[in-house]
Amino acid sequence: MNVKKTAPPAPDCREQLIAIRDTMVLLSGKWKIQIIGWLLLYGRVRFMDMLRGIEGIAAKMLSKELQELEQNQIVVRTVMPTKPITVEYELTEHGKTLSSVIDAISTWGVTHRKFLFKKS
């Protein structure tokens, strides 16, 4: 049996592959990209407004995803001194750099949906 061996990736390719993996780990799952998109569209948002606006997400999952995004310095959490307590989230400056990524995903999604549902 002849197995074709491939050369290891060049250093610059390896760096790109690692960067892609890191990005996919950060943005993985069903919800993170939607949460970031929501925050890009609406800016500073209360937790409950986001919970109502992102269709299908449970409060526990939204909280978990926001915590992970906060740990990665994508969002910032602000507890407001109100009664009852209100919690707001917004993208950090670093989080806002994902705008072009989210725009590309959105544009591709619209194009793909048109492609799938075009009339023959």
MMTF fields as JSON, N, C-alpha, C and O atoms, coordinates in Angstrom:
{
  "mmtfVersion": "1.0.0",
  "mmtfProducer": "UNKNOWN",
  "numBonds": 479,
  "numAtoms": 480,
  "numGroups": 120,
  "numChains": 1,
  "numModels": 1,
  "chainsPerModel": [1],
  "groupsPerChain": [120],
  "chainIdList": ["A"],
  "bondAtomList": [4, 2, 8, 6, 12, 10, 16, 14, 20, 18, 24, 22, 28, 26, 32, 30, 36, 34, 40, 38, 44, 42, 48, 46, 52, 50, 56, 54, 60, 58, 64, 62, 68, 66, 72, 70, 76, 74, 80, 78, 84, 82, 88, 86, 92, 90, 96, 94, 100, 98, 104, 102, 108, 106, 112, 110, 116, 114, 120, 118, 124, 122, 128, 126, 132, 130, 136, 134, 140, 138, 144, 142, 148, 146, 152, 150, 156, 154, 160, 158, 164, 162, 168, 166, 172, 170, 176, 174, 180, 178, 184, 182, 188, 186, 192, 190, 196, 194, 200, 198, 204, 202, 208, 206, 212, 210, 216, 214, 220, 218, 224, 222, 228, 226, 232, 230, 236, 234, 240, 238, 244, 242, 248, 246, 252, 250, 256, 254, 260, 258, 264, 262, 268, 266, 272, 270, 276, 274, 280, 278, 284, 282, 288, 286, 292, 290, 296, 294, 300, 298, 304, 302, 308, 306, 312, 310, 316, 314, 320, 318, 324, 322, 328, 326, 332, 330, 336, 334, 340, 338, 344, 342, 348, 346, 352, 350, 356, 354, 360, 358, 364, 362, 368, 366, 372, 370, 376, 374, 380, 378, 384, 382, 388, 386, 392, 390, 396, 394, 400, 398, 404, 402, 408, 406, 412, 410, 416, 414, 420, 418, 424, 422, 428, 426, 432, 430, 436, 434, 440, 438, 444, 442, 448, 446, 452, 450, 456, 454, 460, 458, 464, 462, 468, 466, 472, 470, 476, 474],
  "bondOrderList": [1, 1, 1, 1, 1, 1, 1, 1, 1, 1, 1, 1, 1, 1, 1, 1, 1, 1, 1, 1, 1, 1, 1, 1, 1, 1, 1, 1, 1, 1, 1, 1, 1, 1, 1, 1, 1, 1, 1, 1, 1, 1, 1, 1, 1, 1, 1, 1, 1, 1, 1, 1, 1, 1, 1, 1, 1, 1, 1, 1, 1, 1, 1, 1, 1, 1, 1, 1, 1, 1, 1, 1, 1, 1, 1, 1, 1, 1, 1, 1, 1, 1, 1, 1, 1, 1, 1, 1, 1, 1, 1, 1, 1, 1, 1, 1, 1, 1, 1, 1, 1, 1, 1, 1, 1, 1, 1, 1, 1, 1, 1, 1, 1, 1, 1, 1, 1, 1, 1],
  "groupList": [{"groupName": "MET", "atomNameList": ["N", "CA", "C", "O"], "elementList": ["N", "C", "C", "O"], "formalChargeList": [0, 0, 0, 0], "bondAtomList": [1, 0, 2, 1, 3, 2], "bondOrderList": [1, 1, 2], "singleLetterCode": "M", "chemCompType": "L-PEPTIDE LINKING"}, {"groupName": "ASN", "atomNameList": ["N", "CA", "C", "O"], "elementList": ["N", "C", "C", "O"], "formalChargeList": [0, 0, 0, 0], "bondAtomList": [1, 0, 2, 1, 3, 2], "bondOrderList": [1, 1, 2], "singleLetterCode": "N", "chemCompType": "L-PEPTIDE LINKING"}, {"groupName": "VAL", "atomNameList": ["N", "CA", "C", "O"], "elementList": ["N", "C", "C", "O"], "formalChargeList": [0, 0, 0, 0], "bondAtomList": [1, 0, 2, 1, 3, 2], "bondOrderList": [1, 1, 2], "singleLetterCode": "V", "chemCompType": "L-PEPTIDE LINKING"}, {"groupName": "LYS", "atomNameList": ["N", "CA", "C", "O"], "elementList": ["N", "C", "C", "O"], "formalChargeList": [0, 0, 0, 0], "bondAtomList": [1, 0, 2, 1, 3, 2], "bondOrderList": [1, 1, 2], "singleLetterCode": "K", "chemCompType": "L-PEPTIDE LINKING"}, {"groupName": "THR", "atomNameList": ["N", "CA", "C", "O"], "elementList": ["N", "C", "C", "O"], "formalChargeList": [0, 0, 0, 0], "bondAtomList": [1, 0, 2, 1, 3, 2], "bondOrderList": [1, 1, 2], "singleLetterCode": "T", "chemCompType": "L-PEPTIDE LINKING"}, {"groupName": "ALA", "atomNameList": ["N", "CA", "C", "O"], "elementList": ["N", "C", "C", "O"], "formalChargeList": [0, 0, 0, 0], "bondAtomList": [1, 0, 2, 1, 3, 2], "bondOrderList": [1, 1, 2], "singleLetterCode": "A", "chemCompType": "L-PEPTIDE LINKING"}, {"groupName": "PRO", "atomNameList": ["N", "CA", "C", "O"], "elementList": ["N", "C", "C", "O"], "formalChargeList": [0, 0, 0, 0], "bondAtomList": [1, 0, 2, 1, 3, 2], "bondOrderList": [1, 1, 2], "singleLetterCode": "P", "chemCompType": "L-PEPTIDE LINKING"}, {"groupName": "ASP", "atomNameList": ["N", "CA", "C", "O"], "elementList": ["N", "C", "C", "O"], "formalChargeList": [0, 0, 0, 0], "bondAtomList": [1, 0, 2, 1, 3, 2], "bondOrderList": [1, 1, 2], "singleLetterCode": "D", "chemCompType": "L-PEPTIDE LINKING"}, {"groupName": "CYS", "atomNameList": ["N", "CA", "C", "O"], "elementList": ["N", "C", "C", "O"], "formalChargeList": [0, 0, 0, 0], "bondAtomList": [1, 0, 2, 1, 3, 2], "bondOrderList": [1, 1, 2], "singleLetterCode": "C", "chemCompType": "L-PEPTIDE LINKING"}, {"groupName": "ARG", "atomNameList": ["N", "CA", "C", "O"], "elementList": ["N", "C", "C", "O"], "formalChargeList": [0, 0, 0, 0], "bondAtomList": [1, 0, 2, 1, 3, 2], "bondOrderList": [1, 1, 2], "singleLetterCode": "R", "chemCompType": "L-PEPTIDE LINKING"}, {"groupName": "GLU", "atomNameList": ["N", "CA", "C", "O"], "elementList": ["N", "C", "C", "O"], "formalChargeList": [0, 0, 0, 0], "bondAtomList": [1, 0, 2, 1, 3, 2], "bondOrderList": [1, 1, 2], "singleLetterCode": "E", "chemCompType": "L-PEPTIDE LINKING"}, {"groupName": "GLN", "atomNameList": ["N", "CA", "C", "O"], "elementList": ["N", "C", "C", "O"], "formalChargeList": [0, 0, 0, 0], "bondAtomList": [1, 0, 2, 1, 3, 2], "bondOrderList": [1, 1, 2], "singleLetterCode": "Q", "chemCompType": "L-PEPTIDE LINKING"}, {"groupName": "LEU", "atomNameList": ["N", "CA", "C", "O"], "elementList": ["N", "C", "C", "O"], "formalChargeList": [0, 0, 0, 0], "bondAtomList": [1, 0, 2, 1, 3, 2], "bondOrderList": [1, 1, 2], "singleLetterCode": "L", "chemCompType": "L-PEPTIDE LINKING"}, {"groupName": "ILE", "atomNameList": ["N", "CA", "C", "O"], "elementList": ["N", "C", "C", "O"], "formalChargeList": [0, 0, 0, 0], "bondAtomList": [1, 0, 2, 1, 3, 2], "bondOrderList": [1, 1, 2], "singleLetterCode": "I", "chemCompType": "L-PEPTIDE LINKING"}, {"groupName": "SER", "atomNameList": ["N", "CA", "C", "O"], "elementList": ["N", "C", "C", "O"], "formalChargeList": [0, 0, 0, 0], "bondAtomList": [1, 0, 2, 1, 3, 2], "bondOrderList": [1, 1, 2], "singleLetterCode": "S", "chemCompType": "L-PEPTIDE LINKING"}, {"groupName": "GLY", "atomNameList": ["N", "CA", "C", "O"], "elementList": ["N", "C", "C", "O"], "formalChargeList": [0, 0, 0, 0], "bondAtomList": [1, 0, 2, 1, 3, 2], "bondOrderList": [1, 1, 2], "singleLetterCode": "G", "chemCompType": "PEPTIDE LINKING"}, {"groupName": "TRP", "atomNameList": ["N", "CA", "C", "O"], "elementList": ["N", "C", "C", "O"], "formalChargeList": [0, 0, 0, 0], "bondAtomList": [1, 0, 2, 1, 3, 2], "bondOrderList": [1, 1, 2], "singleLetterCode": "W", "chemCompType": "L-PEPTIDE LINKING"}, {"groupName": "TYR", "atomNameList": ["N", "CA", "C", "O"], "elementList": ["N", "C", "C", "O"], "formalChargeList": [0, 0, 0, 0], "bondAtomList": [1, 0, 2, 1, 3, 2], "bondOrderList": [1, 1, 2], "singleLetterCode": "Y", "chemCompType": "L-PEPTIDE LINKING"}, {"groupName": "PHE", "atomNameList": ["N", "CA", "C", "O"], "elementList": ["N", "C", "C", "O"], "formalChargeList": [0, 0, 0, 0], "bondAtomList": [1, 0, 2, 1, 3, 2], "bondOrderList": [1, 1, 2], "singleLetterCode": "F", "chemCompType": "L-PEPTIDE LINKING"}, {"groupName": "HIS", "atomNameList": ["N", "CA", "C", "O"], "elementList": ["N", "C", "C", "O"], "formalChargeList": [0, 0, 0, 0], "bondAtomList": [1, 0, 2, 1, 3, 2], "bondOrderList": [1, 1, 2], "singleLetterCode": "H", "chemCompType": "L-PEPTIDE LINKING"}],
  "groupTypeList": [0, 1, 2, 3, 3, 4, 5, 6, 6, 5, 6, 7, 8, 9, 10, 11, 12, 13, 5, 13, 9, 7, 4, 0, 2, 12, 12, 14, 15, 3, 16, 3, 13, 11, 13, 13, 15, 16, 12, 12, 12, 17, 15, 9, 2, 9, 18, 0, 7, 0, 12, 9, 15, 13, 10, 15, 13, 5, 5, 3, 0, 12, 14, 3, 10, 12, 11, 10, 12, 10, 11, 1, 11, 13, 2, 2, 9, 4, 2, 0, 6, 4, 3, 6, 13, 4, 2, 10, 17, 10, 12, 4, 10, 19, 15, 3, 4, 12, 14, 14, 2, 13, 7, 5, 13, 14, 4, 16, 15, 2, 4, 19, 9, 3, 18, 12, 18, 3, 3, 14],
  "groupIdList": [1, 2, 3, 4, 5, 6, 7, 8, 9, 10, 11, 12, 13, 14, 15, 16, 17, 18, 19, 20, 21, 22, 23, 24, 25, 26, 27, 28, 29, 30, 31, 32, 33, 34, 35, 36, 37, 38, 39, 40, 41, 42, 43, 44, 45, 46, 47, 48, 49, 50, 51, 52, 53, 54, 55, 56, 57, 58, 59, 60, 61, 62, 63, 64, 65, 66, 67, 68, 69, 70, 71, 72, 73, 74, 75, 76, 77, 78, 79, 80, 81, 82, 83, 84, 85, 86, 87, 88, 89, 90, 91, 92, 93, 94, 95, 96, 97, 98, 99, 100, 101, 102, 103, 104, 105, 106, 107, 108, 109, 110, 111, 112, 113, 114, 115, 116, 117, 118, 119, 120],
  "secStructList": [7, 7, 7, 7, 7, 7, 7, 7, 7, 7, 2, 2, 2, 2, 2, 2, 2, 2, 2, 2, 2, 2, 2, 2, 2, 2, 2, 7, 1, 1, 1, 2, 2, 2, 2, 2, 2, 2, 2, 2, 2, 2, 1, 1, 3, 3, 2, 2, 2, 2, 2, 2, 2, 1, 6, 6, 7, 7, 2, 2, 2, 2, 2, 2, 2, 2, 2, 2, 2, 2, 2, 6, 6, 1, 3, 3, 3, 3, 3, 3, 1, 7, 1, 1, 7, 3, 3, 3, 3, 3, 3, 7, 2, 2, 2, 2, 6, 6, 2, 2, 2, 2, 2, 2, 2, 2, 2, 2, 2, 2, 2, 2, 2, 2, 2, 2, 2, 7, 7, 7],
  "xCoordList": [0.838, 0.0, 0.883, 1.746, 0.663, 1.437, 0.682, -0.431, 1.292, 0.695, 1.491, 2.699, 0.814, 1.482, 1.693, 0.743, 2.913, 3.227, 3.262, 3.77, 2.715, 2.739, 3.768, 4.038, 4.323, 5.3, 4.574, 3.417, 5.233, 4.597, 4.347, 5.07, 3.337, 3.034, 4.195, 4.918, 4.347, 5.365, 5.043, 3.881, 6.052, 5.811, 4.697, 3.907, 4.612, 3.554, 2.185, 1.191, 2.123, 0.857, 0.459, -0.712, 1.439, 1.168, 0.583, -0.361, 1.141, 0.637, -0.81, -1.635, -1.114, -2.492, -3.438, -4.549, -3.005, -3.844, -4.116, -5.227, -3.121, -3.309, -4.282, -5.138, -4.151, -5.049, -6.487, -7.419, -6.67, -8.015, -8.586, -9.743, -7.781, -8.244, -8.634, -9.685, -7.791, -8.09, -9.398, -10.196, -9.614, -10.848, -12.059, -13.091, -11.93, -13.044, -13.367, -14.539, -12.358, -12.595, -13.346, -14.311, -12.895, -13.531, -14.984, -15.857, -15.241, -16.576, -17.434, -18.508, -16.981, -17.693, -19.056, -19.335, -19.876, -21.204, -22.256, -21.969, -23.451, -24.618, -24.865, -25.507, -24.365, -24.849, -23.867, -24.301, -22.575, -21.639, -21.681, -21.676, -21.722, -21.758, -23.053, -23.049, -24.158, -25.43, -25.384, -25.897, -24.779, -24.659, -23.809, -24.178, -22.681, -21.807, -22.534, -22.457, -23.24, -24.021, -25.067, -25.264, -25.735, -26.752, -26.126, -26.671, -24.975, -24.31, -23.765, -23.728, -23.345, -22.908, -24.076, -23.916, -25.252, -26.425, -27.022, -27.444, -27.057, -27.792, -26.92, -27.431, -25.624, -24.756, -24.921, -24.997, -24.974, -25.114, -26.526, -27.51, -26.621, -27.913, -28.068, -27.125, -29.282, -29.584, -29.717, -30.133, -29.355, -29.403, -30.784, -30.901, -31.815, -33.182, -33.621, -34.36, -33.179, -33.517, -32.852, -33.454, -31.608, -30.907, -31.585, -31.744, -31.976, -32.643, -33.933, -34.231, -34.688, -35.94, -35.677, -36.465, -34.572, -34.313, -33.628, -33.808, -32.845, -32.14, -33.009, -33.077, -33.654, -34.656, -34.074, -33.111, -34.685, -34.34, -33.279, -33.062, -32.614, -31.552, -32.165, -33.086, -31.645, -32.091, -31.241, -30.106, -31.793, -31.085, -29.752, -28.744, -29.742, -28.508, -27.436, -26.262, -27.838, -26.893, -26.394, -25.202, -27.284, -26.874, -25.867, -24.855, -26.14, -25.23, -23.864, -22.834, -23.847, -22.6, -21.8, -20.595, -22.477, -21.791, -21.242, -20.13, -22.019, -21.549, -20.344, -19.423, -20.341, -19.187, -17.934, -16.86, -18.068, -16.915, -16.433, -15.229, -17.361, -16.972, -16.321, -15.403, -16.789, -16.183, -14.769, -13.857, -14.572, -13.244, -12.259, -11.065, -12.748, -11.901, -11.847, -11.328, -12.375, -12.342, -13.029, -12.61, -14.097, -14.918, -16.071, -16.458, -16.623, -17.697, -17.306, -16.449, -17.96, -17.813, -19.193, -20.194, -19.223, -20.462, -20.506, -19.524, -21.641, -21.812, -23.057, -24.152, -22.877, -24.011, -24.466, -23.704, -25.711, -26.253, -26.806, -27.374, -26.642, -27.115, -28.61, -29.026, -29.395, -30.849, -31.495, -30.857, -32.755, -33.54, -34.738, -35.554, -34.899, -33.955, -32.689, -32.677, -31.639, -30.354, -30.51, -31.155, -29.917, -29.916, -28.477, -27.546, -28.309, -26.982, -26.985, -27.875, -25.978, -25.852, -24.545, -23.555, -24.577, -23.396, -23.157, -24.092, -21.876, -21.513, -20.172, -19.403, -19.907, -18.636, -17.511, -17.689, -16.362, -15.16, -14.651, -15.166, -13.66, -13.05, -12.479, -12.581, -11.882, -11.36, -12.497, -12.349, -13.619, -14.778, -15.328, -15.794, -15.275, -15.777, -14.956, -15.434, -13.712, -12.896, -13.463, -13.034, -14.415, -15.081, -16.156, -16.772, -16.378, -17.418, -17.284, -18.278, -16.091, -15.911, -16.163, -16.661, -15.826, -16.077, -17.583, -18.081, -18.303, -19.758, -20.433, -21.373, -19.969, -20.525, -20.331, -21.24, -19.139, -18.862, -19.769, -20.293, -19.953, -20.836, -22.263, -22.945, -22.715, -24.072, -24.266, -25.265, -23.318, -23.403, -23.431, -24.231, -22.552, -22.52, -23.831, -24.351, -24.367, -25.622, -26.781, -27.599, -26.857, -27.915, -27.754, -28.731, -26.532, -26.254, -26.574, -27.164, -26.192, -26.435, -27.931, -28.404, -28.664, -30.12, -30.774, -31.654, -30.346, -30.879, -30.532, -31.358, -29.298, -28.859, -29.713, -30.125, -29.978, -30.749, -32.206, -32.809, -32.767, -34.193, -34.525, -35.656, -33.526, -33.802, -34.765, -34.804, -35.526, -36.498, -35.797, -35.081, -36.012, -35.365, -36.093, -35.686],
  "yCoordList": [-1.181, 0.0, 1.244, 1.402, 2.109, 3.343, 4.467, 4.817, 5.018, 6.142, 7.385, 7.452, 8.345, 9.578, 10.427, 10.734, 10.797, 11.63, 13.078, 13.413, 13.913, 15.344, 16.013, 15.57, 17.068, 17.827, 18.597, 18.979, 18.829, 19.649, 21.054, 21.527, 21.707, 23.055, 24.014, 23.91, 24.937, 25.976, 26.781, 26.85, 27.395, 28.129, 29.165, 29.29, 29.917, 30.925, 30.272, 30.804, 29.109, 28.379, 27.806, 27.835, 27.29, 26.719, 27.792, 27.531, 28.977, 30.079, 30.403, 30.646, 30.407, 30.674, 29.574, 29.858, 28.324, 27.211, 27.274, 26.979, 27.653, 27.808, 28.949, 28.835, 30.046, 31.191, 30.814, 31.222, 30.037, 29.583, 28.706, 28.868, 27.779, 26.902, 27.717, 27.479, 28.679, 29.512, 30.272, 30.371, 30.805, 31.545, 30.625, 30.99, 29.431, 28.487, 28.041, 27.881, 27.84, 27.467, 28.599, 28.354, 29.831, 30.984, 31.154, 31.414, 31.007, 31.289, 30.043, 30.114, 28.914, 27.653, 27.639, 28.403, 26.748, 26.582, 27.325, 28.028, 27.145, 27.683, 29.16, 29.848, 29.659, 30.938, 32.1, 33.244, 31.862, 32.977, 33.974, 35.186, 33.469, 34.377, 35.181, 36.364, 34.549, 35.277, 36.35, 37.453, 36.034, 37.004, 38.184, 39.336, 37.907, 38.994, 39.821, 41.049, 39.167, 39.887, 40.781, 41.918, 40.269, 41.044, 42.296, 43.394, 42.118, 43.251, 44.245, 45.447, 43.754, 44.671, 45.515, 46.703, 44.896, 45.612, 46.577, 47.677, 46.162, 46.927, 47.637, 48.413, 47.389, 48.075, 47.508, 46.294, 48.39, 47.982, 47.444, 48.135, 46.197, 45.518, 44.871, 44.301, 44.971, 44.283, 42.792, 42.359, 42.023, 40.567, 40.093, 39.283, 40.58, 40.117, 40.483, 39.726, 41.63, 41.997, 41.034, 40.634, 40.676, 39.729, 38.35, 37.675, 37.955, 36.664, 36.614, 35.598, 37.688, 37.74, 37.816, 37.313, 38.444, 38.704, 37.591, 37.472, 36.768, 35.683, 34.436, 33.786, 34.126, 33.07, 31.706, 31.244, 31.071, 29.702, 29.523, 28.4, 30.579, 30.437, 30.438, 31.204, 29.579, 29.523, 30.489, 30.798, 30.956, 31.908, 31.339, 32.046, 30.084, 29.458, 29.42, 29.676, 29.104, 29.058, 30.452, 30.635, 31.437, 32.806, 33.277, 33.888, 32.996, 33.376, 32.715, 33.373, 31.425, 30.68, 31.256, 31.476, 31.499, 32.016, 33.421, 33.742, 34.252, 35.603, 35.559, 36.363, 34.634, 34.486, 34.118, 34.665, 33.193, 32.805, 33.963, 34.174, 34.708, 35.877, 36.947, 37.637, 37.085, 38.042, 37.589, 38.415, 36.31, 35.784, 36.004, 36.191, 35.981, 36.207, 37.675, 38.005, 38.539, 39.992, 40.444, 41.399, 39.723, 40.091, 40.979, 41.903, 40.702, 41.526, 42.011, 41.437, 43.074, 43.583, 43.579, 43.934, 43.176, 43.062, 44.228, 44.507, 44.902, 46.017, 45.766, 45.578, 45.767, 45.627, 47.037, 47.835, 47.325, 48.661, 48.758, 47.792, 49.91, 50.077, 50.387, 51.43, 49.467, 49.651, 48.588, 47.611, 48.794, 47.794, 47.438, 48.321, 46.223, 45.124, 45.375, 46.228, 44.638, 44.804, 44.505, 43.531, 45.347, 45.173, 44.907, 45.571, 43.937, 43.629, 43.932, 43.501, 44.678, 45.034, 44.487, 44.334, 44.197, 43.689, 44.54, 45.025, 44.711, 45.358, 44.819, 44.266, 44.987, 44.531, 45.444, 46.656, 44.854, 45.636, 46.163, 45.784, 47.017, 47.474, 46.273, 46.191, 45.351, 44.135, 43.313, 42.775, 43.21, 42.482, 43.096, 42.383, 44.405, 45.105, 44.773, 44.941, 44.296, 43.92, 42.689, 42.362, 42.007, 40.865, 41.304, 40.467, 42.599, 43.123, 42.611, 42.196, 42.632, 42.194, 40.688, 40.234, 39.921, 38.482, 38.224, 37.421, 38.901, 38.724, 39.214, 38.581, 40.332, 40.838, 39.828, 39.597, 39.223, 38.228, 37.008, 36.488, 36.556, 35.414, 35.751, 34.938, 36.941, 37.376, 37.466, 36.982, 38.081, 38.231, 36.87, 36.633, 35.976, 34.641, 33.912, 33.222, 34.061, 33.41, 33.861, 33.043, 35.155, 35.68, 35.114, 34.685, 35.113, 34.58, 33.091, 32.625, 32.358, 30.917, 30.61, 29.706, 31.356, 31.157, 31.413, 30.66, 32.476, 32.761, 31.64, 31.24, 31.129, 30.033, 28.789, 28.139, 28.456, 27.253, 27.364, 26.381, 28.563, 28.732, 29.443, 29.881, 29.551, 30.215, 29.386, 28.16, 30.067, 29.367, 28.923, 29.695, 27.691, 27.123, 27.509, 27.119],
  "zCoordList": [0.0, 0.0, 0.0, 0.863, -0.958, -1.051, -0.362, -0.753, 0.652, 1.355, 1.007, 1.235, 0.464, 0.091, 1.333, 2.054, 1.575, 2.734, 2.288, 1.218, 3.125, 2.82, 3.708, 4.824, 3.198, 3.965, 5.059, 4.881, 6.181, 7.217, 6.681, 5.805, 7.2, 6.69, 6.937, 7.928, 6.018, 6.178, 7.429, 7.83, 8.058, 9.312, 9.223, 10.158, 8.113, 8.013, 7.865, 8.357, 7.182, 7.069, 8.423, 8.802, 9.143, 10.464, 11.386, 12.131, 11.332, 12.159, 11.798, 12.679, 10.506, 10.076, 10.54, 10.986, 10.439, 10.869, 12.366, 12.806, 13.146, 14.589, 14.873, 15.75, 14.131, 14.315, 13.973, 14.667, 12.908, 12.533, 13.635, 14.023, 14.14, 15.225, 16.454, 17.049, 16.837, 18.003, 17.827, 18.759, 16.635, 16.354, 16.422, 16.984, 15.847, 15.864, 17.289, 17.631, 18.114, 19.517, 20.226, 20.95, 20.012, 20.659, 20.225, 21.053, 18.935, 18.396, 18.221, 17.624, 18.729, 18.503, 19.181, 20.104, 18.686, 19.263, 18.465, 17.496, 18.902, 18.211, 18.513, 17.72, 19.648, 20.151, 20.1, 19.958, 20.209, 20.377, 19.223, 19.444, 18.005, 16.858, 16.86, 16.521, 17.239, 17.318, 18.41, 18.218, 19.54, 20.638, 20.195, 20.421, 19.572, 19.096, 18.048, 18.072, 17.127, 16.118, 16.746, 16.316, 17.76, 18.485, 19.092, 18.977, 19.737, 20.384, 19.361, 19.624, 18.199, 17.141, 16.639, 16.359, 16.529, 16.026, 17.048, 16.692, 18.328, 19.33, 20.357, 21.164, 20.34, 21.301, 22.703, 22.889, 23.676, 25.083, 25.309, 25.045, 25.802, 25.897, 27.262, 27.809, 27.802, 29.062, 28.807, 27.732, 29.815, 29.722, 29.291, 28.371, 29.936, 29.643, 28.23, 27.601, 27.722, 26.346, 25.355, 24.359, 25.647, 24.791, 24.858, 23.841, 26.058, 26.242, 25.427, 24.798, 25.436, 24.671, 23.165, 22.364, 22.793, 21.373, 20.616, 19.404, 21.302, 20.622, 20.722, 21.765, 19.641, 19.612, 19.969, 19.358, 20.976, 21.324, 22.39, 22.844, 22.803, 23.806, 25.21, 25.497, 26.067, 27.463, 28.291, 27.926, 29.396, 30.259, 30.729, 30.744, 31.105, 31.591, 30.498, 30.768, 29.275, 28.152, 27.805, 27.557, 27.782, 27.498, 28.536, 28.193, 29.789, 30.862, 30.686, 30.84, 30.366, 30.167, 29.002, 29.118, 27.88, 26.696, 26.948, 26.527, 27.631, 27.954, 28.892, 28.75, 29.843, 30.739, 29.953, 30.202, 29.005, 28.187, 27.328, 27.184, 26.762, 25.959, 26.825, 26.38, 28.049, 28.981, 29.348, 29.396, 29.606, 29.93, 28.79, 29.024, 27.577, 26.407, 25.993, 24.927, 26.823, 26.636, 25.343, 24.69, 25.002, 23.846, 24.292, 23.577, 25.473, 26.026, 27.418, 28.089, 27.814, 29.173, 29.822, 29.198, 31.072, 31.852, 32.83, 33.519, 32.887, 33.812, 34.656, 34.126, 35.968, 36.89, 37.243, 37.789, 36.924, 37.151, 38.58, 39.089, 39.222, 40.608, 40.664, 41.168, 40.141, 40.121, 40.993, 41.384, 41.285, 42.005, 41.159, 40.895, 40.721, 40.874, 40.053, 39.165, 40.35, 39.673, 38.183, 37.795, 37.372, 35.925, 35.49, 35.947, 34.611, 34.082, 32.589, 31.856, 32.152, 30.741, 30.192, 30.908, 28.898, 28.202, 26.969, 26.332, 26.647, 25.396, 24.938, 25.724, 23.655, 23.119, 23.582, 23.702, 23.839, 24.107, 22.765, 21.713, 22.8, 21.542, 20.788, 19.564, 21.525, 20.909, 20.304, 19.207, 20.996, 20.484, 19.209, 18.32, 19.122, 17.931, 16.689, 15.567, 16.884, 15.722, 15.016, 13.91, 15.639, 14.999, 14.004, 13.346, 13.895, 13.015, 11.585, 10.99, 11.027, 9.636, 9.502, 8.472, 10.531, 10.517, 10.521, 9.731, 11.406, 11.512, 10.236, 9.755, 9.683, 8.421, 7.297, 6.499, 7.235, 6.186, 6.35, 5.365, 7.582, 7.832, 7.432, 6.807, 7.788, 7.451, 5.942, 5.409, 5.261, 3.809, 3.132, 2.227, 3.576, 3.001, 3.274, 2.397, 4.482, 4.832, 3.96, 3.539, 3.686, 2.814, 1.403, 0.787, 0.898, -0.441, -0.511, -1.486, 0.503, 0.538, 0.581, -0.108, 1.384, 1.478, 0.116, -0.3, -0.581, -1.919, -2.883, -3.704, -2.781, -3.649, -3.422, -4.383, -2.177, -1.866, -2.295, -2.725, -2.177, -2.418, -3.731, -3.941, -4.612, -5.895, -6.705, -6.601, -7.501, -8.354, -9.633, -10.271, -9.982, -11.187, -12.443, -13.538]
}
